[in-house]
């Protein structure tokens, strides 16, 4: 819905542009990126974070088997992080403040930095709750590295992430 409104508002009230943007963003974020992130997190969680000693109790009527992160759970964590970490703070706030953010590199960087950090934090919360995963703090590693890259790009390279969004919306 937000993508449709972005396309409608920032393309000169073109309904076609609104639908095109909504379709492309849905395919991108809930199709391609969701597939990649969920699959990557399943591999990382099951291969590197799972505790091999965490099995069922000996009194269990089932065969002892080590618990694993399922792909659908990883997809659910991704969708929760996308909605709470990207959609609410970034898309909604950027939609309201876009004309200001296009002129302010620092405010734009701060909004994108907060949004990305919150995305990774919510993702970490989703995996930290699982009792059979250990060392889940490693999932927070992208936050400082992405922060450094984004700040360097903003202050040294004079990059404004909201301007990129503005240009992409006008290219519809």
Helices and strands as residue ranges (DSSP letters): H 2-10, H 15-27, I 28-32, H 33-44, I 45-49, H 71-81, I 82-92, H 93-103, H 105-128, G 136-140, H 141-155, H 161-170
